[in-house]
């Protein structure tokens, strides 16, 4: 058994809204800028920084979903 000291776990950062840091230029290769909350490179809409609201579902998709779920007849 190892007697080495245990390292503390990395803090968990829950998904949050992307807020770009003021005055920090974006990376020239990827175009990503660091987030003010977690300091990770990102953009609005990625996994770590999901959009706060989803775009509205088109009526065609709502109709198809209702038919698949059996709420409407084909």
GIFEN-V960027 format. One record per backbone hydrogen bond with DSSP energy under -1.0 kcal/mol. NH is the residue of the N-H (numbers start at 1). CO is the residue of the C=O. E is the energy in kcal/mol with one decimal. If there is no record, write none. Layout:
nh: <NH:NH>
co: <CO:CO>
e: <E:E>
//
This chain:
nh: <16:21:27:31:33:35:36:39:42:45:46:62:63:64:65:66:67:68:69:71:72>
co: <48:34:32:27:42:40:19:35:33:49:43:58:59:60:61:62:63:64:65:66:66>
e: <-1.9:-1.7:-3.4:-2.4:-1.2:-1.9:-3.6:-1.6:-1.7:-3.0:-1.7:-2.0:-2.5:-2.3:-2.5:-2.2:-2.1:-2.5:-2.3:-2.5:-1.1>
//
